Amino acid sequence: RAEQFDSSTGKLYDLSGNGFVGTQSGGVSLLGREFPVYETGTWTPSITFGGGSTGITYSAQEGNYTRIGDTVFIAGYFELTATGSDTGAADIAGLPFTSKNLAVGHQGFQVGIAGLMTGLTSPITGIFLDNSTSIRLYDWGSTGTASLNEANFTGSSSLRFSATYQIQ
């Protein structure tokens, strides 16, 4: 169906029958018949180790997202000032929407900057955990795959990333 937004009235019309679809007010959120078809916003990325985040502190945390139907595009950045006391696999937590269960290593994840990290042998990649709001980070190379953990981060590590994923 073709839609057109009338900025003078703040209304979205279905051009196939000129039917009223939704109203825009105070931000960008155009509603379709079933679910939001376009939405933008911010989120706060964080890091956890083994599911915990005890004592982790940040000098910067920022993220934004765009949702189009059931696809979400995210970008995020964080910079640590302390890694805390937890141990285990490193996850980026706090995604704005729960990922879809695809039962395979899926979705698209790209690291732009990984600063002051230790012990890496390959580029960092990430896999969205099924039915979750977290991304598991991996050192993924020709010699094998290993989950990143607290030992790969320092009290000054930073990570800038972007990703695309499917949601419920």
C-alpha positions in Angstrom: 0.0 0.0 0.0 1.2 3.5 -0.7 1.2 6.0 2.2 1.6 9.8 2.3 2.2 12.0 5.3 0.4 15.3 5.3 2.6 17.7 7.3 0.0 20.4 7.4 -2.5 18.1 9.3 0.1 15.7 10.9 -1.8 12.7 9.5 -0.7 9.7 7.5 -3.0 8.6 4.6 -3.3 5.3 2.7 -3.2 6.5 -0.9 -5.0 3.4 -2.2 -8.2 4.5 -0.6 -7.3 7.8 1.0 -8.0 6.2 4.4 -6.7 7.8 7.5 -3.9 5.7 9.0 -2.3 7.6 11.9 -1.3 10.9 13.4 2.2 12.2 14.1 2.8 14.2 17.2 5.9 15.2 19.2 8.3 12.9 17.5 8.8 10.5 14.6 6.5 7.5 15.1 4.2 6.7 12.2 1.8 3.9 13.1 0.6 1.4 10.6 -2.4 -0.9 10.8 -0.8 -3.7 12.8 2.4 -2.4 14.5 4.8 0.5 14.3 6.3 0.6 10.8 8.8 3.3 11.6 10.3 4.4 15.0 13.5 6.0 16.1 14.9 6.4 19.6 17.9 6.1 21.9 19.1 3.3 24.2 21.9 2.8 26.7 24.3 0.0 25.8 26.1 -1.7 28.7 28.5 -4.6 29.1 28.0 -7.6 31.3 30.4 -10.5 32.1 28.7 -13.8 32.8 25.4 -12.0 33.1 26.6 -9.7 35.9 27.6 -6.1 35.9 29.0 -5.6 39.4 31.3 -2.6 39.6 31.4 -1.8 35.9 31.6 2.0 35.4 31.5 4.1 32.2 32.8 7.4 31.0 30.4 7.2 28.0 27.4 5.2 27.0 25.2 6.1 24.0 23.1 4.4 21.5 20.4 5.0 18.9 18.1 2.8 16.9 15.7 2.9 14.0 12.9 0.3 13.7 11.3 -0.4 10.4 8.7 -3.1 10.8 10.4 -6.1 12.5 13.9 -5.0 11.6 16.0 -2.8 13.9 19.2 -0.9 13.1 21.3 0.0 16.1 24.4 1.9 16.7 26.2 2.2 20.1 29.3 3.2 21.9 30.6 2.8 25.4 33.9 3.5 27.2 34.8 1.9 30.5 36.5 3.4 33.5 36.4 0.1 35.5 35.6 -3.5 34.5 34.2 -4.6 37.8 34.5 -7.9 39.5 32.3 -10.3 37.4 33.8 -13.0 35.2 32.5 -14.9 32.2 31.3 -14.3 28.7 31.0 -10.6 27.5 27.6 -9.5 26.4 26.4 -6.1 25.2 23.1 -5.7 27.1 20.2 -3.3 26.9 19.1 -3.7 23.3 15.9 -1.7 22.7 13.9 -4.7 21.5 14.0 -8.5 22.1 15.7 -10.4 19.2 13.8 -13.1 17.3 14.6 -16.7 17.9 16.3 -17.8 14.6 18.3 -20.7 16.2 21.4 -19.9 14.2 24.3 -17.4 14.4 22.3 -14.6 12.7 21.8 -10.9 12.3 24.4 -8.4 11.3 27.0 -7.0 13.7 29.9 -4.7 12.9 32.6 -3.2 15.2 33.8 0.2 14.2 36.3 0.8 17.0 37.6 -1.5 19.7 40.0 0.5 21.8 42.4 -0.7 24.5 41.3 -4.3 24.4 43.6 -7.2 25.3 44.3 -10.7 24.1 42.5 -10.5 20.8 43.7 -12.6 17.9 40.9 -11.7 15.4 38.3 -9.1 14.7 35.4 -9.0 17.2 32.1 -10.2 16.1 28.8 -10.6 17.8 25.8 -12.9 17.8 22.4 -11.8 19.0 21.2 -14.2 21.7 17.8 -15.6 20.7 14.8 -14.1 22.5 17.1 -11.7 24.3 18.2 -8.1 24.6 21.9 -9.0 24.5 24.7 -9.6 22.0 27.4 -12.2 22.8 30.9 -11.0 21.7 33.4 -13.3 20.1 37.0 -13.3 19.0 36.3 -15.2 15.8 39.2 -16.2 13.6 40.7 -18.8 11.4 42.2 -20.6 14.5 38.8 -20.9 16.2 36.2 -19.0 18.1 36.2 -17.9 21.7 33.7 -15.8 23.7 35.2 -12.5 24.9 35.4 -12.2 28.7 36.5 -9.8 31.3 40.1 -10.5 30.6 39.7 -8.9 27.1 38.7 -5.6 28.6 40.7 -3.0 30.5 39.5 -0.1 32.7 39.8 2.1 29.6 38.3 -0.2 26.9 35.9 1.3 24.4 33.7 -0.2 21.8 31.8 1.4 18.9 29.5 -0.9 16.9 26.4 -1.1 14.7 24.1 -3.9 13.9 20.9 -5.0 12.2 18.6 -7.6 13.8 15.1 -9.1 13.5 12.7 -8.8 16.4 9.6 -10.7 17.6 
